[in-house]
Amino acid sequence: MILAIAEREIKESIKSRRFLLIFGFLLIIGALSLSSSLISWHSWGIVEEEQKAPLWVLFGQFNYYFTLLGAIFGIALGFDAITKEREGGTLKILLSTPLYKDQIILGKFLGGALTLGVSMLVIALLNLGVLMTLGANVTGSAILRIATYMFFAYLYTLLFLGIGIFFSIISKSSSNALISALVVFLILNLALSTIAPIVAHFYAGDPPKRPQISINPNDKEAMEKYRLEMEKYREEMEKWQKKYFGVFTKIRMFSPEGNLYEISGYVLNPQREKEEGEGIVVYQGSYENQQKPKEYSLTKSLSFVSANIVTLLAYILLIFVAAYIEFMRKELY
């Protein structure tokens, strides 16, 4: 019976105008953002084989739009999962049949999750097709990283599906459920993203200022003074970075958008390594002295964001358990 309810939920979802509208918009945004990123990369004159656009550059715009549209997509599939049944009178009919309440809610969960899963698969295949058509450097490792990123993007949408279903259970109408879910979305994503840098700056204070010293290459004493000042500046900047980004990342851990952003940054960029106080480049030396960055395996990249992954999974588990318990205890007539 759970599968029957899930099948019914899938059919109703894919026939709805809001599903087609948001899903179509996600497909278009995905294709356009990847194309735009690749065109911009080539317009900079970086066209050599070894300098093809990396995945983290190509997916930067897509991830930015997806954190907004993906959340709305999940909410749109769940905000009336129960209220539409109550408002249409079909919930009484369902409960009058030989169905248990847990079968109904589990069927709703499963139907929404499968709808999202198929949708994300189509989006992933389209993105991959766009990259290959435009001549991006798509290797086996790149495909694996894209698939991993899309999996976590799917978990992100699944969280907001759960939020939509939860408010569909506790709200008296679909409109109230939608408004409540959107408010939570704004708090979790936009509000926390806005608060994080403010609190971090208040805690860490203003960053140290770069030394303003006139350099005369022929004046050894001036050059030595500049070297010492720069060394002091780098040390102070590193301390400031650790304080600022330590607070910033802790606050962003409470944001689903912040967790997906961190996960995508490491999953799509094999050269990114975990460091305290990352985010600002203090000094890199001359271009000639820079070595080719080390590339990490996907497993290692995932280990860098294990805390973000656990937080995202905990959010999903918490909201689905809360929705399940509320549905089981609530008088639905």
C-alpha positions in Angstrom: 0.0 0.0 0.0 2.9 2.3 0.6 4.1 1.9 -3.0 0.5 2.5 -4.2 0.4 5.8 -2.3 3.9 6.7 -3.5 2.8 6.0 -7.2 -0.2 8.2 -6.8 1.9 11.0 -5.3 4.4 10.8 -8.2 1.6 10.9 -10.8 0.0 13.9 -9.2 3.3 15.7 -8.8 4.5 15.4 -12.4 1.1 16.5 -13.7 1.0 19.7 -11.7 1.9 23.0 -13.3 4.1 24.1 -10.5 6.3 21.0 -10.8 6.6 21.5 -14.6 7.4 25.2 -14.1 10.0 24.8 -11.4 11.6 21.7 -12.9 11.7 23.3 -16.3 13.3 26.4 -14.8 15.9 24.3 -13.1 16.8 22.6 -16.4 17.1 25.9 -18.2 19.1 27.6 -15.4 21.5 24.6 -15.3 22.2 24.6 -19.0 22.5 28.4 -19.1 24.8 28.7 -16.1 27.2 26.0 -17.3 27.3 27.5 -20.8 27.8 31.0 -19.4 30.7 29.8 -17.1 32.4 28.0 -20.0 32.1 30.9 -22.4 33.4 33.3 -19.8 36.4 31.0 -19.2 37.2 30.9 -22.9 36.8 34.7 -23.2 39.6 35.1 -20.7 41.9 33.5 -23.2 42.4 30.3 -21.2 41.9 27.7 -23.9 44.9 25.4 -23.7 44.1 21.8 -23.0 45.8 21.7 -19.6 43.9 24.9 -18.6 40.3 23.8 -19.4 37.7 25.2 -17.0 37.7 23.1 -13.8 34.4 21.8 -12.4 34.3 24.1 -9.5 34.4 27.1 -11.8 31.7 25.7 -14.2 29.3 24.7 -11.4 29.8 27.9 -9.4 26.8 29.7 -10.9 24.7 26.6 -11.0 25.3 25.9 -7.3 24.4 29.5 -6.5 21.1 29.3 -8.3 20.4 25.8 -7.1 20.5 26.6 -3.4 17.6 28.9 -4.1 15.5 27.0 -6.7 16.3 23.5 -5.3 14.9 24.5 -1.9 11.8 25.9 -3.5 11.4 22.8 -5.7 11.5 20.6 -2.6 9.0 22.8 -0.7 6.7 22.9 -3.8 6.4 19.1 -3.8 5.7 18.8 -0.1 3.8 21.8 1.2 0.3 20.4 0.3 1.0 16.7 0.6 -1.5 16.4 3.5 -3.5 19.7 3.3 -4.7 19.0 -0.2 -6.0 15.6 1.0 -7.8 17.3 3.9 -9.1 20.2 1.8 -10.4 17.8 -0.9 -12.0 15.4 1.5 -9.8 12.5 0.3 -7.9 12.1 3.6 -11.1 10.8 5.4 -11.6 8.3 2.6 -8.0 7.1 2.8 -8.2 6.7 6.6 -11.5 4.8 6.3 -9.9 2.2 4.1 -7.7 -0.7 5.5 -4.7 1.7 5.6 -2.6 2.6 8.6 -1.6 6.2 9.2 2.1 5.3 8.9 1.5 3.8 5.4 0.0 7.1 4.2 2.8 9.3 5.5 5.6 6.9 4.4 3.9 6.7 1.0 3.9 10.5 0.8 7.6 10.6 1.8 8.6 7.9 -0.7 6.6 9.5 -3.6 8.1 12.9 -3.0 11.6 11.4 -2.7 11.4 9.4 -5.9 10.0 12.4 -7.8 13.0 14.5 -6.6 15.4 11.6 -7.4 14.3 11.2 -11.0 14.3 15.0 -11.4 17.8 15.3 -10.1 19.0 12.5 -12.4 17.6 14.3 -15.4 19.2 17.6 -14.3 22.6 15.8 -13.8 22.4 14.1 -17.3 21.5 17.4 -18.9 24.4 19.2 -17.2 26.8 16.5 -18.2 25.5 16.6 -21.8 26.0 20.4 -21.9 29.5 20.1 -20.7 30.4 17.4 -23.2 28.7 19.3 -26.1 30.7 22.5 -25.3 34.0 20.7 -25.1 34.6 20.8 -21.4 37.2 18.5 -19.9 34.9 15.7 -18.7 37.0 12.7 -17.5 35.9 9.7 -15.6 37.0 11.4 -12.4 35.0 14.5 -13.3 31.8 12.5 -13.9 32.2 10.8 -10.5 32.6 14.2 -8.8 29.6 15.6 -10.7 27.5 12.6 -9.7 28.6 13.0 -6.0 27.7 16.7 -6.1 24.3 16.0 -7.6 23.7 13.4 -4.8 24.3 16.0 -2.1 22.2 18.5 -4.1 19.4 15.8 -4.0 19.8 15.5 -0.2 19.5 19.3 0.0 16.1 19.3 -1.9 15.0 16.3 0.2 15.4 18.3 3.4 13.1 21.0 2.1 10.6 18.4 0.9 10.5 17.2 4.5 10.0 20.8 5.7 7.1 21.2 3.2 5.5 18.0 4.4 5.9 18.9 8.1 4.1 22.2 7.7 1.5 20.5 5.5 0.7 18.3 8.5 0.5 21.0 11.1 -1.1 23.7 9.0 -4.8 24.1 8.4 -4.4 25.1 4.8 -2.0 24.7 1.9 -1.4 28.5 1.8 -0.4 28.6 5.5 1.9 25.6 5.0 3.6 27.2 2.0 4.2 30.5 3.8 5.5 28.7 6.9 7.9 26.6 4.9 9.2 29.6 3.0 9.8 31.5 6.2 11.9 28.6 7.5 13.8 28.6 4.2 14.5 32.3 4.5 15.7 31.9 8.1 17.9 28.8 7.5 19.5 30.0 4.3 19.3 33.8 3.8 19.2 35.0 7.4 22.0 32.8 8.7 24.1 33.7 5.6 23.6 37.3 6.4 24.3 37.0 10.1 27.4 34.8 9.8 29.8 37.5 8.4 28.5 40.2 10.8 29.0 38.1 13.9 32.4 36.9 12.6 33.6 40.4 12.0 32.4 41.5 15.4 34.4 38.7 17.0 37.5 39.0 14.9 37.6 42.8 14.4 39.0 44.5 11.4 41.6 42.7 9.4 45.2 43.9 9.6 46.2 46.4 7.0 48.8 45.6 4.4 52.1 47.5 4.9 52.4 50.6 2.7 56.2 50.8 2.2 57.9 52.2 -0.9 60.3 49.6 -2.3 63.6 50.4 -3.9 65.2 47.1 -5.1 68.7 48.7 -4.8 68.2 49.7 -1.2 68.9 46.5 0.8 67.9 48.0 4.1 64.5 49.1 2.7 64.0 45.6 1.2 64.8 43.9 4.5 62.4 46.2 6.3 59.7 45.4 3.7 60.4 41.6 4.1 60.0 41.8 7.9 56.9 43.9 7.7 55.3 41.5 5.2 56.2 38.6 7.4 54.6 40.3 10.4 51.5 41.1 8.2 51.1 37.5 7.1 51.3 36.2 10.7 48.7 38.7 11.8 46.4 38.0 8.8 46.6 34.2 9.5 45.5 34.8 13.1 42.7 37.0 12.0 41.6 34.5 9.4 41.4 31.7 12.0 39.3 33.8 14.3 37.0 35.2 11.5 36.4 32.0 9.6 36.3 29.9 12.7 33.1 31.8 13.8 31.9 32.2 10.2 32.0 28.4 9.4 30.4 27.5 12.8 27.4 29.7 12.1 27.1 28.5 8.5 27.0 24.9 9.8 23.4 25.6 10.8 22.5 26.6 7.3 21.6 23.9 4.7 22.8 26.3 2.0 26.1 26.8 3.8 26.6 23.0 4.1 25.9 22.4 0.5 28.2 25.2 -0.5 31.0 23.7 1.5 30.4 20.2 0.3 30.3 21.3 -3.4 33.5 23.4 -2.9 35.5 20.3 -2.0 33.7 17.7 -4.1 34.0 19.6 -7.3 37.5 20.9 -6.7 40.0 18.1 -6.1 42.8 20.7 -5.4 41.1 22.3 -2.5 42.6 21.4 0.8 41.3 21.8 4.3 42.9 24.7 6.2 42.0 26.8 9.2 41.2 30.4 8.2 40.7 29.7 4.5 39.0 32.2 2.3 41.6 35.0 1.9 44.9 34.6 0.1 47.5 36.6 1.9 50.6 35.9 -0.2 51.3 33.4 -2.9 54.7 34.5 -4.1 55.6 34.9 -7.8 53.9 33.0 -10.5 57.1 31.2 -11.4 57.6 29.9 -7.9 54.1 28.5 -7.6 54.0 24.7 -7.7 51.2 22.7 -9.3 48.5 22.2 -6.6 48.1 18.7 -5.2 45.0 16.8 -6.2 43.1 14.8 -3.6 41.0 11.7 -4.1 37.2 12.1 -3.9 37.3 10.1 -0.6 39.8 12.5 0.9 37.8 15.5 -0.4 34.7 14.1 1.3 36.6 13.7 4.6 37.3 17.4 4.6 33.5 18.1 4.8 32.4 15.1 7.0 31.0 17.5 9.6 28.9 19.3 6.9 27.6 16.0 5.6 26.6 14.8 9.0 24.9 18.1 9.7 22.9 17.9 6.5 21.9 14.3 7.1 20.9 15.2 10.7 18.7 17.9 9.4 16.9 15.5 7.1 16.5 12.8 9.7 15.2 15.4 12.2 12.5 16.9 10.0 11.3 13.6 8.6 11.0 12.1 12.1 9.3 15.2 13.4 6.8 15.0 10.4 6.2 11.3 11.0 5.6 11.7 14.7 3.3 14.7 14.2 1.2 12.9 11.6 0.9 9.8 13.8 -0.3 11.8 16.8 -2.4 14.5 15.2 -6.2 14.3 14.8 -6.6 14.7 11.1 -10.4 15.0 10.7 
